[in-house]
Amino acid sequence: MFKFLKELPKVELHAHLNGSLNTNSLRDLAEKVYGNTSEEFSQLCARFVDFEKDSNLDKCFEKFAFVHELTSTAEGLQYATELVIRDFANDNIQYLELRTTPKANNNYLRRDYLRIVLDTIKKGREKYPNILVKLLPSINRSEPVAVAEETVALAVEFAKTDPDLVVGIDLSGNPAQGKFTDFSGALNLARKEGLKLVIHCAEIDNTSEIKEMLAFGMSRCGHGTYLSSEDIAHMKAADIPIECCLTSNVKSGTVSSFEEHHLKQLMEADAPKVVCTDDSGVFDTTLTNELLLVAETFNLTRDHCIDLTMEAVKHSFANDEERQQMALKVEHYVNSLKSE
Ligand code: 6MZ
């Protein structure tokens, strides 16, 4: 099963740039930023190992802050983007929707941040021709609304020049912080301008916010851990897929075990769902591993895994032609196995 899943041309729809740097890539990056003999480099490596011990949602956010230090220069950000694309390409991801929160510091403005990431994605097309990458700028709900407004304005502007590359807006960040309704104005503007919305919804138990988010609407739902059966029926009727990230949810403590993951409920209800990594670096996983985990936990066959991949093709923000190409790649792969 591992070989079958590894070689399957997969589709990743929920991946945060700074969360997708695995330990090796972080080492490569730290070496590039600080040089491997510097004191900073040894200190960074020691801190990283420390994060592995035990984990909860707050610890994950500390880990993001740590990774952000390494991508706080233009060179670091550019190299990180390249490494992330490389790692997804090596896992045979044929299509990747990457999300990232534009940041501003002494080295770059939010506009520069997006430009660097977009340029690196474009340059990566030559080096990694088998992976098609799109970008969704993220709003961090723990930052001020003015930052969200700036992010939306930039996303709209960049989408005008690169409509096939900047395809949507993500709302993420620590779900225990910030208030959804504060961001609905900015999100609405993005939607009016034709951007798709992916919203981290029901990652933690917050009934009133879940109601607000579902009433507001979205193209895809991040996590959906605490959706009720009625909410799931609503998602099914509205054809809104739930992006399921098993390792992330279990390691960050929002789901108690793989067996109890809500993906089971979604499959039983025949509700739309996609399997994703979330933060493959922070949670030390890959999409191959996630699909294997799903297959082993819920006794899925190869055909089920293909169906899950085709569901991801359907719910991607690729255009019709790109989706057709993606489906064809999966079909060719399946046919090549039959003739073996
Ligand atoms: C909510 C998350 C997340 O944007 O710096 N992020 N937000 N829930 C999660 N589940 C664990 N995982 C990642 O990537 C890292 C940022 O993505 C969001 C957080 O805002 C985190 O700081 P970027 O590339």
Residues whose N, C-alpha, C, O or C-beta is under 5 A from the ligand:
A	BS01	6MZ	H16 L17 N18 G19 C60 F64 R99 T100 T101 S138 N140 S172 G173 N174 H200 S252 D279
